[in-house]
Amino acid sequence: MYTLITANRNYSSWSLRPWLLMKALGIPFVDRIEPFTQPVNWASFRAFSPTGQVPALIDGETTVWDSLGIALYLADRHGGIWPQDPAARAFAQSIVTEMHGGFGALRNRCTMNVGVRARIAGISADLERDIARVAEIFEQGLDRFGGPWLTGEAFTIADAFYAPVAFRIRTYGLDVGERAGEWVEQVLSHPATREWEQAALAETWREAEHEADLARCGAIIADYRAS
């Protein structure tokens, strides 16, 4: 059986992607958490990941790292990760790689923290472009392929890779419009996403640099995490 190594549920957007994909598609795995304990965890994480980062997938003697690398590895072994329709598949491939390599302003100015709600400090021009682009992606996916997921009736890699954005939209109250907001509510209501969220709310450990990142992003107006 696979072992998937991830980090804190509140903070780790990269961990969420393969975890949610495997949960949603019913791919069994051992769930192993290696929490962030300091700003740079490279030395300790190198014990299981060549990059010193999470996530990492262990399959017997094989280690696969990076969320996209893990998803591609799983796609060679399991159905349902990519949509079957050629047009939907091309759309999914494009938006997944766009997410993997882009949206720097959204990542940096809206750090992931599942259990809080925050008033964002300000929306810069580059952040505004990122927000508009994700809204456009959500609307295009729903309109072209009929929903309720980004590429049609089935949850795929596209939904898993944008799920951390849904948490960010909720945390900071970002306005993506009504149509795109339908997908945000859809993915946040998925049983696997709710399982991740409940684990995040139950976490009691905090990592100082991640909390400092949150403070730089905006003022906390509600904190639902266990104390």
Beta strands, then each sheet from edge to edge (+ up, - down):
strand 1: 2-6
strand 2: 29-33
strand 3: 56-59
strand 4: 62-65
strand 5: 116-120
strand 6: 218-223
sheet 1: 2+ 1+ 3- 4+
sheet 2: 5+ 6-
end
